[in-house]
Amino acid sequence: MHKYSKMSFIFFALELKAGQFTILQLVEALGLHLTSSQPQTRGRGVQLLSNVLQECYGDLTEREVEVLIVFYENRLKDHYVITPHVIQGLKALVSLKLMLPPGSAVSILKSLFQDIHVQVNTPNLPRQVVTLIDYFSHPTELKGLGADFVFGFVQSVDGERDPRNLLLAFHIARKIVHEGYDLGKFTEELFEVTSCYFPIDFSPPANDPHGITQEELVLALRVVLTGTPRFAEFLLPLIIEKLDSDVQSAKLDSLQTLTACASVYEQKDLAQFLPGLWASLRREVFQTASERVESAGLAAVGTLTACLSRSVLNSDSEDSLNVFLELVLKDCQHHLCEPDLKLVWPSAKLLQATSTASYRASHRVAAAVLPSLIEQYNSRTQVSHTIQLGRSIIVNVGVRLTFLTVGHDLISLPMADVYRTEPFPLLFPEPMAQGDSATPSQEHSQQAVRQRCVAALAAVSSRPSLVQESTPVLLQVLTSAHTGMCHCHMLFCHCLASRAVSLFLDGDVSFLPENAFPAQIQLLKVRFQCDSRSQSQMVCLLMGCVCWLPRTVEVPQMDRLLLELLELSCTCDHPLSYTSAAKCYAGLVNKSPAGEALDSLIDRTLKRISTELDSASSPVRTQAFTLLLWVRPHNLTHRSNPVCLSKLFSLLSDPELGWLAADGFSLLMSDSPDVLNRGSHADVRMMYRQRFFTENSAKLVEGFNAAVQEKKSGYLKALSHIVNNLPRQVQLTELPALLPLLLEALLCPDQGVQVSTLSCLQPVLLDPPSALITQLEVLVGRTLALTTSPTMKVRIASLRCIHALSRFPEHEVRLWPALVLRALAAPLDDHKRVVRSEAAVARNEWFLLGSPGGR
Amino acid sequence: MSVGTRLENTTEDEDEDVADPIDDREIFDILSVSINDPEHPLSLEELNVVEQVRVRVDDQENTVGVEFTPTIPHCSMATLIGLSIKVKLLRSLPERFKIDVHITPGTHTSEDAVNKQLADKERVAAALENSQLLEVVNQCLISNARTS
């Protein structure tokens, strides 16, 4: 029979397509079947028709479609056996989309809702119905019907009692809501018609053949209610109302629904309901009799907080997160400190729920709560309950979590890396600074505490970002604590050193859990990918770490580290990276113990540098030069020193690097904040600068004299850097020898040279040695010329010099006032105020010269 | 009442391309830092002889007006003080400015006479050629310049 009917519909379909007959004629022909009193017979008839339709729907005319739709709609009212076939036929018709007569979509659906009965005998039916409705969601026409469709749906669902139909209705409502149908003015109606069933209270009858559970209905309804923020204004009051119920399942449902909707809503939807929601949530947690309700309440608090934290604020909008947290803190914070422990736990749990929800919340809550907690911990002798309390406040900042284990028992204190220096002094100064004049037994326990604190800090500081924060604090502690290095400090430094090195050399990120690192990070390798910059830049963190260690702490894998750093500094093309690598290298070399190993290391380095520098076509000359600049031995007696310096000097006339070399002298003479200074325990020779100058100035002068005109400015620049950084006394004594060069420098077109020469001269002019006095005419002429420089700094510096020149012995200067006063008239009208004021001051001084009552 | 250092928008100060117009405060600073009252150890600013509110400058119109208040109504030094102020401004400002210095109305018994003297260009020039007078004026102007 089956095979026969299959063949028959194919036959009919073909005939239809060939135009042998129309579909309506087929319907008529099936009349006997379709009107049979036997449902199965009718079913077969419909089935045949539907099968044919499936093949031929594209060939139908509008009129035929219209008729068929009416026919099928009517069939929906028929026996359930027929329904699947009816659906099948409708599916075919519906897929015609644009050919559907207007309004038919709505009426089909209406009929569906009203007439369909889901039966256990036809298990696929609900799916079929839903897919049919699916079909409806494709045509934009249906969505265009929008509000009417919604209205139709609302009408058909209204008053429904049968759980099977309800489930179906919820499915459909979900589609409406989720697929962004235009709810129009029926939003509230749609909400009403679904929410009247909330919270679901359904007890399936015994031996229920349909197998629908309360759970299914609850979940289906929840999806609808929480589906769109447009329901927020209705849903939230409903939830608050239902939370009041005595029935536990109602409470649970409400809380779970709240949690669900908070994950899709935004702060503007929740803002006005926060006080009401909080009041109910608080009540549920504070006065709970059920663990399930309590945990549901806490979950709701959490998602609420997360939702509020997510929102982007306008400049003039209120921060709802703040508002909410204020409410929470107001009600919970004080309980933490009360001797009556009854509400401690619930309060703590609520605070925990909020602070684990987001960075912002955790920051806010912990900042408010931690200080008093710590105070309690420090002040109480009986710490048991505080320990428990501390344990309960666990701050989970999303993906990252660092635990700190301190103390006799397991106190877990949160250390979110959202914090900057705030928590460190807060947590550690007390235990760390104690221990001055205590009894032996007290001191021992304080020692123990301190040791643990340090170990804990070491554990926390295993992340480079935190190291930068914790290092200053630790250094502070170290300097204010004992003068000698005690064991626990060494422990910390060792820990730090080895962790940093293993991270940078081997990509060992084992101590940085829960981070999304790329596999096999190699921070000291140059990679020619787009992310190579960001990775190799990290070397400046390494520098901050290892170069600041005390000399007694050994850096593990030093040789390998040096090798890698050398390579990085000579090959990388990113300035920050290769400079930091060079600095790091230099810092480590500086602290290396003297001896053959160090000598050969330096030799090798210089050789490498020379190779690159000497080859004019090398692409890494700048890198090599940078390394040279940093590695130059501070130890002036090192045998490689002359080689190093002569290389630097020779570079002053190098076409590519000359200007870099000249500026490099400023680096040679000054203190770098990053490495090679006393603070970082570097080996810095005393009177370095004087000695540098004394030993090298002659060479500079020589080089200057020998250089061609265009190259002279490089020498002048280098010289001015050197002289500028000399101590005053040395400047004064050395000046006569340098004077010709300095005067020459005033003519140099380079503005940097001009400024540095002028600022170098000015203090000397205030108390001029005779060598300068003889040069007065030159000085006046050249400084006046510079008052018209386009660079503000030059103008100011030259005016200051002119001011200083007025101090020269009277008999020397008496010829000049007229000239100077005339020349200074123009700067009085300079467009920059600072220049004008210098000019006015200088001019007034010159007026007083040679004037009665003047000097 | 001494005014604190000017709170500038320092980035503009440093910016070569931004022109700073001459304003009242600038003129006041010129006067307050380095003119002494010959009879007092304090500066004119400290004595409230010159105040910023009584300084008016118009950079566009090239005019400067300063009102000064002698310490007592029959202060005999009023002319000298006025002259010192005028000289200071002449030495410190571009030539284009027309400088008007006079006594705050109602604060001196001979204010009309003094004002007339100060306003008279030829008389001022002649006065400044008198070396004794110039000496005294210079003495007023000399002191704080050293310490600034």
Interface residues (C-beta under 8 A of the other chain):
Chain A: P790 T791 M792 A825 L828 D829 H831 K832 R833 V834 R836 S837 A840 V841 R843 N844 E845 F847 L848 S851 P852 G853 G854 R855
Chain B: D13 E14 E16 A19 D20 I22 E26 D29 I30 S34 K88 R91 S92 L93 P94 E95 R96 S131 Q132 L134 E135 V136 V137 N138 Q139 L141 I142 A145 S148
